């Protein structure tokens, strides 16, 4: 009997995602024995500081990757948007399961169920720790009061219910995979009800690979690679590779407002990639778009990054990070 150990963070969302993948593997490979092993990461332990202030190189994945390299686990399931743009030597992203809704959602209390980003009251308090979201919000609604919010989804929703915020911006994928979001847009947590409305990508471009899971294992582990292969979704892989190449060329992370969103067209043969780099205050946002063959996904991401760098993104990145990107 084949036995594999799946390394996972201990958050409710991480466990839900890892359990979903484990269940899918058991269906694909009857008799496969799987053990989930919880590994704490720095991102799980530091909950009182904004992510952008902690440092962003593998905040939620470093310890998992160390366990892989030490042969303590056989594979890990990540939210792909948490992954650094460069995979460590000896490891490989073996599969990208089918992507779910990559958009952000605006979450408000049930009493304000008809609220949208456009109709939020002047100076409404919006919770987000994402510089990407904050940049786009400031460009769209400079009157809003943006405040950091950390903790898991349930913790954030409790703060919203208590009136600490008028609204939250969350990833649709997270609340959907947690089973909190119903088809009618009602979101329930700890007995409290909220309303979640999708924010169009045209209004708020998603994070790189948002809505996508990435399954990582050792590059030389042929057995595990073969078992994971049926989970790989071609269009989701192409989109993730394009978006991650865009991020890698810009050398960005959660300390820089960067967004990218690739969508398949022409029955998956063509990939359309939109991207942006913004200043923290939202006063300057550089946007661009390119399309090309899906088989050249990474080249497409690099090309769009070069376009934005030439348009002024290099100056924004240099001001934010102190690096010269050229």
Secondary structure as GFF3:
##gff-version 3
##sequence-region A 1 326
A	DSSP	beta_strand	3	8	.	.	.	ID=ss1
A	DSSP	alpha_helix	12	28	.	.	.	ID=ss2
A	DSSP	beta_strand	33	38	.	.	.	ID=ss3
A	DSSP	alpha_helix	42	45	.	.	.	ID=ss4
A	DSSP	alpha_helix	51	54	.	.	.	ID=ss5
A	DSSP	alpha_helix	62	69	.	.	.	ID=ss6
A	DSSP	beta_strand	75	79	.	.	.	ID=ss7
A	DSSP	three_ten_helix	80	82	.	.	.	ID=ss8
A	DSSP	beta_strand	91	95	.	.	.	ID=ss9
A	DSSP	beta_strand	104	109	.	.	.	ID=ss10
A	DSSP	three_ten_helix	110	112	.	.	.	ID=ss11
A	DSSP	beta_strand	125	127	.	.	.	ID=ss12
A	DSSP	alpha_helix	131	140	.	.	.	ID=ss13
A	DSSP	beta_strand	145	147	.	.	.	ID=ss14
A	DSSP	alpha_helix	153	161	.	.	.	ID=ss15
A	DSSP	beta_strand	167	171	.	.	.	ID=ss16
A	DSSP	alpha_helix	172	177	.	.	.	ID=ss17
A	DSSP	beta_strand	186	189	.	.	.	ID=ss18
A	DSSP	beta_strand	192	198	.	.	.	ID=ss19
A	DSSP	beta_strand	213	218	.	.	.	ID=ss20
A	DSSP	alpha_helix	222	228	.	.	.	ID=ss21
A	DSSP	three_ten_helix	229	231	.	.	.	ID=ss22
A	DSSP	alpha_helix	234	250	.	.	.	ID=ss23
A	DSSP	beta_strand	257	265	.	.	.	ID=ss24
A	DSSP	beta_strand	270	278	.	.	.	ID=ss25
A	DSSP	beta_strand	285	293	.	.	.	ID=ss26
A	DSSP	three_ten_helix	294	296	.	.	.	ID=ss27
A	DSSP	alpha_helix	297	308	.	.	.	ID=ss28
A	DSSP	pi_helix	309	313	.	.	.	ID=ss29
A	DSSP	alpha_helix	314	321	.	.	.	ID=ss30
###
